Amino acid sequence: MTKREFTQTHKAIDFKFYQNEDDFKVLEKPIRFTNRGNFIIMKIKKRNLGTWDLLDSLAKGLKVYESELGYAGLKDKNATTTQYISIPRKYVKDLKKFKHPKIEILETFLHSTKLNIGDLVSNSFEINLHEVKEEDVYKIEKLLKQISKIGMPNYFGYQRFGFDGDENLDKARKYIYEDLIIKDKKISKMLVAQYQSDFFNKWLVQRLKLSKDEFKLLSGDVFRVYKTDKFFTPKNLTDVIIEDFKNKKIVPTGLLPGRQAFRAIGEARKIEENFDDTYIQEKGFRRDAIVYPTDISVNFDNETSKCKVKFTLPKASYATVLIENIANRNLRV
């Protein structure tokens, strides 16, 4: 997998980071629900259980088809996470009987539609860093404030690629180019997504090599407008575009290769074309190159040398990437 690099060039900060139910907590911030309709939204807290395992457990426990369940985003297995799952309203009586040692249904709401991937606003995190030196706490606070202003490189984290990341990428290449047969559509879709993500990460590394202190814009970049969620590609960088970027009205994006995806032009395309693959038949996407953490807080316990960091990230961003950014080292390559 690609080694992730960052804009800040500070000396690496040494601490221990563990992903488990006590040290890694995630709270999904949902879209606004209609409070009426034919679907029940379950607010679920789960411990040491991945989203796929959660769906499987719910389907078996409620005796429904897994395809009837909807979710807004995938959540880590080795963590305590709170997320929202939808189910048709006709199963309301079955919910009251459901029990599982790792799953707790906290609340339920009515909604007009089934939840789909992306039906969330953001994710809030609470993470414990262990064996932190007292003199490094100020550095961590300062870095987080700086990152919240200039942005965090929006890499796909190591979780995207699994423990066998390089092996999975090799399988993806064989599936795309060598007619490797994969009967499970969920697995084949996941492998292609990993392959696309690797291109994006490699592109982002190259762009960061051009950047100092903040992400460097290039003429021909594809920007996303936050307010309208639409893309545009200016031939030249104007003062207005640069000002809009600084005011967080627009954000440059990178390519996940595939069909129907916007491509950069001009100077930006010269770099992007090295990380493109027009052979991929699956749909392509654009992904924000940087994201801005918000709601940041840092609390240090002198007795345990434990530093609790809290922050919120936009959907599809990785908290582990922010931890790597603070540490200035990859947690896993």
C-alpha positions in Angstrom: 0.0 0.0 0.0 1.0 3.6 -0.5 2.9 5.4 2.3 0.8 8.3 3.4 2.6 11.6 3.8 1.5 14.9 5.3 1.8 18.7 4.8 3.2 19.3 8.2 6.9 18.4 8.5 7.1 18.3 12.3 9.2 15.8 14.2 7.3 12.6 14.8 5.4 12.5 18.1 5.7 9.2 20.0 2.5 7.7 21.6 0.6 4.4 21.6 -2.6 4.1 19.7 -5.0 1.1 20.1 -8.3 0.4 18.3 -10.6 -1.2 20.8 -14.0 -0.6 22.4 -12.5 1.6 25.1 -10.0 3.7 23.2 -11.8 4.3 19.9 -15.4 5.6 19.9 -17.4 6.8 17.0 -20.8 8.6 16.9 -22.5 9.0 13.5 -24.3 12.3 13.0 -27.4 11.4 10.8 -29.4 13.2 8.2 -32.7 14.8 9.4 -35.4 12.1 9.7 -39.0 12.8 8.6 -40.5 11.1 11.7 -43.1 9.6 9.5 -43.1 6.9 6.8 -42.7 3.2 6.2 -39.2 2.7 7.6 -37.9 2.5 11.1 -34.5 4.0 11.8 -32.6 2.3 14.6 -29.9 4.2 16.6 -27.6 1.4 17.4 -24.6 1.2 19.7 -22.3 -1.8 18.9 -19.0 -3.0 20.4 -16.3 -4.9 18.6 -18.5 -5.6 15.7 -18.1 -4.5 12.1 -21.0 -3.1 10.1 -21.2 -6.2 7.9 -21.4 -8.4 11.1 -24.0 -6.0 12.5 -26.2 -6.4 9.5 -25.8 -10.1 9.5 -26.7 -10.3 13.2 -29.8 -8.1 12.7 -30.9 -10.1 9.7 -30.7 -13.4 11.5 -32.1 -12.1 14.8 -35.0 -10.3 13.2 -35.5 -13.0 10.5 -35.3 -10.6 7.6 -33.3 -10.4 4.4 -30.1 -8.5 4.8 -31.0 -6.5 1.7 -34.0 -5.1 3.6 -31.6 -3.3 6.0 -30.2 0.1 5.1 -27.1 1.9 6.5 -25.4 5.2 5.9 -21.7 4.2 6.4 -19.3 1.5 7.4 -18.0 1.7 10.9 -14.8 0.1 12.4 -15.0 -3.3 14.1 -12.5 -2.7 16.9 -14.3 0.1 18.5 -17.5 1.3 20.2 -19.6 2.9 17.5 -23.1 4.4 17.3 -24.7 4.3 13.9 -28.1 4.3 12.2 -29.7 1.3 10.5 -33.1 1.3 8.7 -35.6 -1.5 8.5 -39.2 -1.7 7.0 -41.8 -0.6 9.5 -43.6 -3.9 9.3 -41.0 -5.5 11.5 -41.7 -3.1 14.5 -42.9 -5.9 16.8 -39.8 -8.0 16.1 -37.5 -5.2 17.3 -38.8 -5.4 20.8 -37.7 -9.1 21.0 -34.2 -8.6 19.6 -31.3 -9.2 21.9 -27.5 -9.4 21.2 -24.6 -9.1 23.6 -22.7 -6.6 21.4 -25.7 -4.7 20.0 -27.9 -2.1 21.8 -30.8 -0.4 20.1 -30.8 3.1 21.8 -33.7 4.8 20.0 -36.0 4.4 17.0 -37.4 6.9 14.5 -39.7 6.8 11.6 -38.4 7.8 8.1 -39.8 8.0 4.6 -37.0 6.0 2.9 -34.5 3.3 3.4 -31.0 4.5 4.4 -28.4 4.5 1.7 -24.6 4.9 1.8 -23.8 8.6 2.4 -27.0 9.4 4.3 -25.1 11.0 7.1 -23.6 14.4 7.9 -20.4 13.6 9.7 -18.8 11.4 12.3 -17.6 12.4 15.8 -14.7 10.6 17.4 -13.3 10.1 20.9 -9.8 8.5 20.9 -7.4 7.8 23.6 -3.6 8.2 22.9 -1.5 6.3 25.5 2.0 6.9 26.9 1.9 10.6 25.8 4.6 12.8 27.2 3.3 15.9 29.0 5.5 18.2 26.8 3.9 16.7 23.7 0.3 17.6 24.7 0.8 21.2 23.6 2.2 20.1 20.3 -0.8 17.8 19.7 -3.2 20.7 20.5 -1.2 23.1 18.2 -1.2 20.6 15.4 -4.9 19.9 15.6 -5.7 23.6 15.5 -3.4 24.0 12.5 -4.9 21.1 10.7 -8.4 22.4 11.3 -7.4 25.6 9.4 -5.3 24.3 6.5 -7.0 20.9 6.2 -6.1 17.2 6.5 -5.0 15.2 3.4 -8.1 13.0 2.9 -6.4 9.7 2.4 -8.2 6.4 2.5 -7.0 4.9 5.7 -5.4 1.5 6.0 -8.9 0.0 7.0 -10.0 0.6 3.4 -7.5 -2.0 2.2 -7.8 -4.7 4.9 -4.9 -6.6 6.6 -4.0 -8.1 3.3 -3.9 -4.8 1.4 -1.2 -5.6 -1.2 -2.7 -9.0 -1.8 -6.2 -7.5 -2.3 -4.8 -4.9 -4.7 -3.2 -7.8 -6.7 -6.5 -9.6 -6.8 -8.3 -6.4 -8.0 -5.8 -6.1 -10.9 -6.4 -9.7 -11.9 -10.1 -9.3 -11.7 -10.0 -6.1 -13.9 -7.4 -7.2 -16.4 -7.0 -11.0 -16.3 -10.6 -12.3 -16.0 -10.3 -13.5 -12.5 -13.7 -14.8 -11.6 -15.2 -13.6 -8.3 -18.7 -14.9 -7.7 -19.5 -12.8 -4.7 -20.5 -9.3 -6.0 -19.9 -7.7 -2.7 -16.2 -8.8 -2.7 -15.6 -7.9 -6.3 -17.1 -4.4 -5.7 -14.9 -4.0 -2.6 -11.7 -5.0 -4.5 -12.4 -2.5 -7.3 -13.1 0.2 -4.7 -9.7 -0.6 -3.1 -8.0 -0.4 -6.5 -9.5 3.0 -7.2 -8.6 4.2 -3.7 -5.0 3.3 -4.1 -4.8 5.5 -7.2 -6.3 8.4 -5.2 -3.8 7.9 -2.4 -0.8 7.8 -4.7 -2.1 11.0 -6.5 -2.5 12.7 -3.2 1.1 11.9 -2.2 2.3 13.5 -5.4 0.2 16.6 -4.9 1.5 17.0 -1.3 5.1 17.0 -2.6 4.2 20.3 -4.3 2.6 21.7 -1.2 4.2 23.6 1.6 2.2 24.7 4.7 -1.1 24.2 2.9 -2.5 22.4 -0.1 -1.2 23.9 -3.4 -3.9 24.5 -6.0 -3.2 24.0 -9.8 -4.9 25.4 -12.8 -7.3 22.8 -14.2 -8.1 21.3 -10.8 -11.6 20.0 -10.3 -13.3 21.8 -7.4 -16.4 20.8 -5.5 -18.7 23.6 -4.3 -19.7 22.8 -0.7 -23.1 24.6 -0.9 -24.4 22.9 -4.1 -22.2 19.8 -4.1 -21.4 20.4 -7.8 -18.1 20.3 -9.6 -16.4 22.8 -11.8 -13.0 22.9 -13.6 -11.6 26.4 -14.2 -8.8 26.7 -16.8 -7.0 29.3 -14.7 -6.8 30.0 -11.0 -8.3 33.4 -10.4 -8.1 35.5 -7.2 -11.8 34.7 -6.6 -11.2 30.9 -6.7 -8.2 31.2 -4.4 -10.2 33.3 -2.0 -13.1 30.9 -2.1 -10.8 28.0 -1.3 -9.3 29.9 1.7 -12.8 30.7 2.9 -13.8 27.0 2.6 -16.4 27.6 0.0 -14.8 25.2 -2.5 -12.4 22.2 -2.2 -10.1 20.6 -4.8 -10.8 17.0 -5.5 -8.9 13.9 -6.7 -9.9 11.1 -9.1 -11.1 7.6 -8.3 -10.7 6.3 -11.9 -13.7 4.9 -13.7 -16.4 5.8 -16.1 -18.5 9.0 -15.8 -16.0 10.8 -13.7 -14.9 14.3 -14.1 -11.2 14.6 -15.2 -8.9 17.5 -14.4 -7.4 19.6 -17.3 -4.3 21.5 -18.0 -1.5 21.6 -15.3 -3.6 19.5 -12.9 -4.2 16.8 -15.5 -0.5 16.3 -16.1 -0.2 14.8 -12.6 -3.7 13.2 -12.5 -3.2 11.2 -15.7 -0.4 9.2 -14.1 -3.0 7.9 -11.6 -5.8 7.3 -14.0 -7.0 4.0 -15.5 -9.6 4.2 -18.3 -9.8 0.4 -18.4 -11.9 0.3 -15.2 -15.5 -0.2 -16.2 -17.0 0.6 -12.8 -18.3 4.1 -12.1 -15.6 6.7 -11.1 -15.8 9.4 -8.5 -14.2 12.5 -7.3 -13.1 12.8 -3.6 -12.2 15.9 -1.6 -8.4 16.2 -1.5 -8.5 17.7 2.0 -11.0 17.8 4.9 -11.3 20.1 7.9 -11.7 18.6 11.4 -14.0 20.5 13.7 -15.2 20.4 17.4 -11.6 19.7 18.5 -10.7 19.2 22.2 -7.7 17.7 24.0 -7.6 16.4 27.6 -4.5 15.0 29.3 -4.4 12.8 32.4 -1.0 13.2 34.2 -1.5 10.0 36.2 -2.1 7.7 33.3 -0.3 9.6 30.6 -3.4 9.2 28.5 -4.5 12.0 26.1 -8.1 12.0 25.0 -8.7 13.7 21.7 -12.2 14.6 20.4 -13.0 15.8 16.9 -15.6 15.6 14.1 -14.8 14.7 10.5 -17.0 14.8 7.3 -18.4 11.5 6.2 -16.1 9.1 4.4 -13.0 10.5 6.2 -10.7 8.5 8.4 -9.9 9.3 12.0 -6.9 7.1 11.8 -5.5 9.4 9.1 -5.8 12.3 11.4 -4.0 10.4 14.2 -1.2 9.6 11.6 -1.1 13.3 10.7 -0.5 14.2 14.4 2.1 11.5 14.8 3.7 12.2 11.4 4.1 8.4 10.8 1.9 5.7 9.3 0.2 3.5 11.8 0.1 0.7 9.2 1.4 0.6 5.7 
